[in-house]
Amino acid sequence: MTFIANVINKTPHYVESTVARIKSTARYQQLMEMSPLKRWSIVAGLFLLSQAVVFGGLYLMFGKIVVIGFFASILAGLATGVGALPALFFKNISTNLFNSLLGAAAGVMLAATAFSLLVPGIEFGNAIWPAKGIYVVSLGMLVGAAFLHYADKQLPHVHFDSISDTQLNSLKKVWLFIIAITIHNFPEGMSVGVSFGSGEMKNGVVLSIAIALQNIPEGLAVALPLVGLGYNKWRAVGIATLTGLVEPVGGLLGITMVTAFQSILPIAMGFAAGAMLFVISEEIIPETHSNGRSRYATFALMVGFIIMMVLDNMLG
């Protein structure tokens, strides 16, 4: 716990010092002396080259489905940055609006967990172990929930209500929240990868859309307090985006794991479902009810659930 506390204390200072070191390098100075068009062309070219290497390597080693799943997990993670964009224009939003966004996110995740993870997970489990799929998936769910419970115990958690308080002025508390959000994004990305790894493209698409929609209010919850603490608005959006980019790591792990070892697919789908249900029950729904005005969030949850249920049916 002492180690974790030291990491939390040092993280904001480490980020600032790293940025300062990068800006002091000769390469950075040369880049800044170029015209904006040339500078961004070089950055874009290097980014595209790196992505070509990554995706090309994945395609050669694992095939098309892994590439598609990894790309979908990247897009889902980038939705965190999309959600953070309002921080460029506002320092806070109304409680009802924020709770409604969180409620809709909870409904979307509940539907995606049920229809894109649990139901197909049980079917795959029955195909491997006849009549035992439900028990295998249930075991995976408990392991997934236990994993996040252990992660929360090792990394003390700050809830949405603490971070969105307009009186909040603790940089340490903000970064504690950011690290916790990042930890929770890992199993979400893994769920996308596991779903694509099952070979059912429809389930993977539905789940990646659900995770992307759920990431939007999370991105806003990360960026707004950073802006309130005096961070540059674009830097706050960038940090929020980075919290979502842990999802491709989880997505790549999930999809390659179940592609290589098909027998663990039902357990992996149960694990991802249990982790997502833990986040919904532990974090999102309690926050929407924390200040006594939950009716907006309740209806938003139902709307989110219905939207994902209809989408799943349309793609099915």
Secondary structure, 3 states (H helix, E strand, C coil): CHHHHHHHHHHHHHHHHHHHHHHHCHHHHHHHHCCHHHHHHHHHHHHHHHHHHHHHHHHHHHCHHHHHHHHHHHHHHHHHHHHHHHHHCCCCCCHHHHHHHHHHHHHHHHHHHHHHHHHHHHHHHHHHCCCCHHHHHHHHHHHHHHHHHHHHHHCCCCCHHHHCCCCCCCHHHHHHHHHHHHHHHHHHHHHHHHHHHCCCHHHHHHHHHHHHHHHHHHHHHHHHHHHHCCCCHHHHHHHHHHHHCCHHHHHHHHHHHHHHCHHHHHHHHHHHHHHHHHHHHHHHHHHHCCCCCCHHHHHHHHHHHHHHHHHHHHHC
